[in-house]
Amino acid sequence: MPNATQEVVKNTFHNCQIICLLIALVLACGNVRAADSLLLLSSDNPAYQSVASTIISQGPTIRMDTSYPEHLTENATAHLAAYQLLITVGSQATEFALQFAQQNSTIVSTFIPSQRFQQLSQKYAVELKQRKISITAIYLDQPLQRQLKLASHIKPELKSLGFTLGPDSLYMLPQLKDAAASMGLTLNYQTLSLEDNPIQRIQPIMESSDLFLVIPDQSTFNKTTAKWLLYMSLRNRVPLLAFSQNYVKAGAIAACITTPEDIGRFTAEQLHLIAGGTLPPPSFSPYFKVITNPRIARQLNLSIQTAEQLQKQIMEAEIQ
């Protein structure tokens, strides 16, 4: 999960106070049922608070309580039995809901990486079926087609795309192949195991690729790997396409990111559909921003458009 910027923290401080007051009121009510839906935040992290405040301000007019898993751990099943709709912000809240949601309830998981959502859906597949729980999601990360479109704008002569996949991200390979085929790209990749030295496996890929797409994987991707990728990128003059603002600041050339406000806005829109009787499928947010590192572009002798121009072109392509 990307760190919230100072601007996000500043803009959401007042909203945090409001949400904390709502939570206090819910807890004071004990077992009295106050609403049909529960907005469940993984923690009081400002990014989660920003998502929640946007949902509250832009979502449908429904009775909604707000809480955290840590406040509901004692007799969790009884707590969640009061709600037909659970809106979970983050992975921890989503797993809590999957464990304790009541029969025939609906879970809307938001601000969650698609990789983590797939893992949790598989882990609790039997329980979901037995309890007839409906579930959908709004992903935190970016669709592959969007990332590859950004890659092609960063390097118009792009032919060979490098990347690595680990045990947790290997499921993405068919999607990568389909997306690359539609754009005429050749994939240059390795699948890593827990026993592999990722640096040794990445080096030959970096040397023979036009651009390297960083795909996070909890099993094989860590801070050391991230730093080595930045070093190899500059040494081999191969731009890195990243997944977070911090990584771009550290030396990747660009990334598409979705802010907490973007996620909250799209979640609110999906909740309007649900309130109208339609459960949309899990999806990526159509709202995103492009961030670039012009300094790194100059070091790599690449002439790239502004972040605003890149964002506009990608959005226009997605609308068509």
Secondary structure, DSSP 8 states (H G I E B T S, - for coil): -----HHHHHHHHHHHHHHHHHHHHHHHTTT----SEEEEESS--HHHHHHHHHHHHHS-S--EEEE-GGGT-TTHHHHHTT-SEEEEESHHHHHHHHHH--TT-EEEEEEE-HHHHHHHHHHTHHHHHHTT-EEEEEESS--HHHHHHHHHHH-TT--EEEEEE-TTTGGGHHHHHHHHHHHT-EEEEEE--TTS-HHHHHHHHHHT-SEEE----TTT--HHHHHHHHHHHHHHT--EEESSHHHHHHT-SEEEE--HHHHHHHHHHHHHHHHTT-----EE-S--EEEE-HHHHHHTT-----HHHHHHHHHHHHH-
